Amino acid sequence: MTFARRVLAAVALAILAACASVPMAATERDFAAKEFAKPSRGKAALYVYRNESIAGTVKMSLQLDGAPLGETGPRTFHWVTLTPGKHTLVGKAENESVVKFIAASGQNVFVWQEVKMGILSAENRLELVDEQAGRAGVAECEMAEASAN
């Protein structure tokens, strides 16, 4: 291997190592979530996805109703079952983004975590999206492990 190739390989490895890594869920859970089954009676489901590679070195935390949900990295999503009713989701990066929603029984709710470059670091913006856009976004991602509450 030539010197130039070794340097190029070292740079590529450094870039890969710099990507934010968050704990990932088991493959079986990822596949189950991507079936998008309707939640059981008396329950709703929330999908929060970050399907961009922008700010790949930045983890962003999520809180659902004041409790930690987990962290997102590039191309990751969270899936959680919740009780129907009013909920508040907060995304934290350089800024704080808040989305309030009402989940109905049997409904899948989708929230996109958009990433933008801020003054010093990455900022996030949470946005409720329709089911078609949400399914497509989640399909591009891998499931992150939720925080232990």
C-alpha positions as CSV (number, residue, x, y, z in Angstrom):
1,M,0.0,0.0,0.0
2,T,1.4,3.4,-0.9
3,F,1.8,6.2,1.6
4,A,-1.0,8.2,0.0
5,R,-3.4,5.3,0.3
6,R,-2.5,4.7,3.9
7,V,-3.1,8.4,4.7
8,L,-6.4,8.3,2.9
9,A,-7.4,5.1,4.8
10,A,-6.5,6.7,8.1
11,V,-8.5,9.8,7.3
12,A,-11.5,7.7,6.3
13,L,-11.3,5.7,9.6
14,A,-11.1,9.0,11.6
15,I,-14.2,10.3,9.9
16,L,-16.1,7.1,10.6
17,A,-15.0,7.1,14.2
18,A,-16.1,10.7,14.6
19,C,-19.7,9.9,13.8
20,A,-22.1,10.1,16.8
21,S,-22.9,6.7,18.0
22,V,-25.9,6.0,20.2
23,P,-26.9,2.6,21.7
24,M,-28.8,0.6,19.1
25,A,-31.8,-1.6,19.7
26,A,-31.9,-5.3,18.7
27,T,-32.4,-6.0,15.0
28,E,-35.7,-7.8,15.8
29,R,-37.1,-4.7,17.5
30,D,-36.1,-2.6,14.5
31,F,-37.9,-4.9,12.1
32,A,-41.0,-5.1,14.4
33,A,-41.2,-1.3,14.5
34,K,-40.9,-1.0,10.7
35,E,-44.1,-3.2,10.3
36,F,-46.0,-0.1,11.5
37,A,-48.7,-2.2,13.0
38,K,-51.6,-0.3,14.7
39,P,-51.1,-0.1,18.4
40,S,-53.3,-2.3,20.6
41,R,-56.6,-0.9,21.8
42,G,-56.1,1.8,24.4
43,K,-52.5,2.5,23.2
44,A,-50.8,4.8,20.7
45,A,-47.3,4.7,19.3
46,L,-44.7,7.4,18.7
47,Y,-42.0,7.3,16.1
48,V,-39.3,10.0,16.3
49,Y,-36.8,9.9,13.5
50,R,-33.7,11.7,12.3
51,N,-33.0,10.6,8.8
52,E,-30.2,13.0,7.9
53,S,-26.5,12.7,8.1
54,I,-26.0,16.4,8.8
55,A,-24.0,17.0,12.1
56,G,-23.0,13.3,12.2
57,T,-20.9,13.8,15.2
58,V,-23.7,15.3,17.3
59,K,-26.0,13.3,19.5
60,M,-29.4,15.0,20.4
61,S,-31.4,14.0,23.4
62,L,-35.2,13.5,23.5
63,Q,-37.6,13.9,26.4
64,L,-41.2,12.7,26.4
65,D,-43.5,14.2,29.0
66,G,-40.5,15.3,31.1
67,A,-38.8,11.8,31.1
68,P,-35.7,10.9,29.0
69,L,-36.6,9.0,25.9
70,G,-33.1,8.6,24.5
71,E,-30.6,10.1,22.1
72,T,-30.6,10.3,18.3
73,G,-27.7,10.1,16.0
74,P,-27.6,10.3,12.2
75,R,-30.2,8.0,10.6
76,T,-31.7,6.7,13.8
77,F,-35.3,6.5,15.2
78,H,-37.1,5.8,18.5
79,W,-40.4,3.9,18.8
80,V,-42.4,3.9,22.0
81,T,-45.9,2.9,23.0
82,L,-47.8,5.5,25.0
83,T,-51.2,6.2,26.4
84,P,-53.6,8.2,24.3
85,G,-53.9,11.9,25.1
86,K,-51.8,15.0,25.3
87,H,-48.0,14.6,25.1
88,T,-45.0,16.9,24.9
89,L,-41.8,15.9,23.1
90,V,-38.6,18.0,23.6
91,G,-35.5,17.7,21.4
92,K,-32.3,19.1,22.8
93,A,-29.2,20.2,20.9
94,E,-27.7,23.7,20.8
95,N,-31.3,24.7,21.0
96,E,-34.5,23.2,22.4
97,S,-37.4,22.3,20.2
98,V,-40.8,21.4,21.5
99,V,-43.8,19.7,19.8
100,K,-47.1,19.1,21.6
101,F,-49.5,16.5,20.2
102,I,-52.6,14.5,21.0
103,A,-52.3,10.8,20.3
104,A,-55.5,8.8,19.7
105,S,-56.0,5.2,20.6
106,G,-54.7,2.9,17.8
107,Q,-52.7,5.8,16.2
108,N,-49.1,5.9,15.0
109,V,-47.7,9.4,15.5
110,F,-44.6,10.5,13.5
111,V,-42.2,13.3,14.4
112,W,-39.2,14.3,12.3
113,Q,-36.2,15.7,14.0
114,E,-34.7,18.0,11.4
115,V,-31.1,19.0,11.9
116,K,-29.7,22.5,11.0
117,M,-26.3,24.0,11.6
118,G,-26.5,26.7,14.3
119,I,-24.0,29.3,15.4
120,L,-21.7,26.9,17.4
121,S,-23.2,23.5,16.8
122,A,-26.2,21.7,15.4
123,E,-29.7,22.7,16.1
124,N,-32.8,20.6,15.9
125,R,-36.4,21.2,15.0
126,L,-39.2,18.7,15.8
127,E,-42.1,18.5,13.3
128,L,-45.2,16.4,13.2
129,V,-45.5,14.7,9.8
130,D,-48.1,12.5,8.2
131,E,-48.0,8.8,8.2
132,Q,-46.7,8.4,4.6
133,A,-43.7,10.8,5.2
134,G,-43.1,9.3,8.6
135,R,-43.0,5.7,7.4
136,A,-40.6,6.7,4.6
137,G,-38.3,8.5,7.0
138,V,-38.2,5.7,9.6
139,A,-37.5,3.2,6.8
140,E,-34.2,5.1,6.1
141,C,-33.1,4.7,9.8
142,E,-32.1,2.2,12.4
143,M,-33.7,1.9,15.8
144,A,-31.9,3.4,18.7
145,E,-32.3,2.0,22.2
146,A,-34.6,4.0,24.5
147,S,-33.3,5.3,27.8
148,A,-34.1,3.2,30.9
149,N,-36.7,5.1,32.9
